[in-house]
Amino acid sequence: MPNAAERFRTTPDAPERRTAKATAALQAIRSSRIEDYAELRRLGVGIHDAARRLGLSKRTVERYRSQLNKQGRDQ
């Protein structure tokens, strides 16, 4: 069985940090999903149904809802 030093040597390198362009793209996708969620809520779709339709977890929807509440935009 390898000792800690041997295991450490075989550990792959940490992934590189995201570039600014990749981060901006991910932020745009997230912003789009938040807008999709807000639109479903404006149409009267329930929180859990909106999450299901968008393929999001309840926790993610709660974060989106909190963000929209801070902006005064959630129903």
N, C-alpha and C positions, 0 to 999 in steps of 0.2 A: 504494500500500500504506500503511495507516495506521501511524502511529508508536505507540510505547508509550503515550503519553498519550491518544491517541484510542481505542486499544483498551481502556484502563482505564475511560474514560468510558462505554463501551458494555457493560461487564461488569455483569451483574445484581447486585442487592444480595444479600448473604449471607443464607441462610435464617435465620429467627428461631430462637432457642433453644426447646427443648421446654419445655412447661409442666410443672409438678410432677405434674399429673394424667396427662399423656401418658407421662411417665417411669415413674410407678407402674404404668400399664397395661402398658407394655412389660416391666417387671420381672415382673409377674404372668404374662405369657405365657411368658417365659423360664423362670420357676420351674416352670410347668406342663409345659413340654417336658422339663426336667431330670427331673421326677417320672415322666413317660412313659418316658423313657430308662431310668431306674432300675428301673421296673416290668418293662420288656422284659428287662433284664439279669437280674432276679430269676427270670423265667420261663425263663431259659437261652438267650435269643436272643443270638447273637454280636454283637460290636461293629459290624462292617460291615453286618450285616443290620439291626440296630437303627437305624443311621444312614439306611439306605435306606428303611425303613418310615416313619420320621419325616420324611423329606425333608430331612435335614441333611447337611452336609459332614463329611468325616472329621475335619477340624480342629475343627469345632464339637463333635463327639462327644468328641474328645480333651480339649477344655476342660471339658465336662460331666463326663467321667470323672475328670479331675484334681480337680475341685471335690468330687465324691462321695468320692474317695479321702481328701481332707483331712477329710471328715466321717466317714470310716470306713464308708461305705455302698456302695461298688462291690465287685462280686465279682471 
